[in-house]
Amino acid sequence: MKLFIVLGAINALIGVGLGAFGAHGLEGKLSTKMLEVWKTGVTYQMFHALGLLVIGLLVGKYENVASFTWAGWLMFIGIVLFSGSLYALSTTGIKFFGPITPLGGVAFLIAWLMVIIGAVKYL
């Protein structure tokens, strides 16, 4: 589905920008620990942006495989929750964002499980 390819590309674009911003704009403004939290958000965003690109190709080729579509949405939600909460936590220090991160991690895990299920059943 074109939507997942576009979402993947947008997230890769944002990930590159946020990675550069973290390296150049946040250095010296965040503690070493919080800068690492920021980098973790960028890393997971980039990997899952690539995952969205792959899912977009799978959905395009196997349109009727619901598990691939679910994987795409869960991966996108995971990026928002996981990486987004890490960006917010690292820049604000507000602990409220910490418990949101694992929800994004669970979304990532389920997304990859959906890819496995779709691959085993349909490829």
Residue pairs with C-beta under 8 A, 6 or more apart in sequence:
1 56
1 59
1 60
1 63
1 69
1 72
2 56
2 60
3 56
3 72
4 52
4 53
4 55
4 56
4 59
4 72
4 76
5 52
5 53
5 56
5 57
5 60
6 56
7 52
7 56
7 72
7 76
8 49
8 50
8 51
8 52
8 53
8 54
8 55
8 56
9 49
9 53
10 49
11 45
11 46
11 48
11 49
11 52
11 76
11 79
12 46
12 49
12 50
12 53
14 45
15 42
15 45
15 46
15 49
15 83
16 46
18 38
18 41
18 42
18 45
18 87
19 39
19 42
19 46
22 35
22 38
22 39
22 42
26 35
26 38
26 91
27 35
30 38
30 90
30 91
34 89
34 90
34 91
34 93
35 90
37 86
37 89
37 90
38 86
38 87
38 90
38 91
40 86
41 82
41 83
41 84
41 85
41 86
41 87
41 90
42 83
44 78
44 79
44 82
44 83
44 86
44 108
45 79
45 83
48 75
48 78
48 79
48 108
48 111
49 79
51 75
51 111
51 112
51 115
52 72
52 75
52 76
55 68
55 71
55 72
55 75
55 115
56 72
58 65
58 68
58 115
58 118
59 65
59 68
59 69
59 72
62 68
62 118
62 122
62 123
65 118
65 121
65 122
67 114
67 115
67 117
67 118
67 121
68 114
68 115
68 118
70 111
70 114
71 111
71 112
71 114
71 115
71 118
72 111
74 107
74 108
74 110
74 111
74 114
75 107
75 108
75 111
77 104
77 107
78 104
78 105
78 106
78 107
78 108
78 111
79 104
80 104
81 100
81 101
81 103
81 104
81 107
82 101
82 103
82 104
82 105
82 107
82 108
83 104
84 100
84 104
85 97
85 98
85 100
85 101
85 104
86 97
86 101
88 94
88 97
89 95
89 97
89 98
89 101
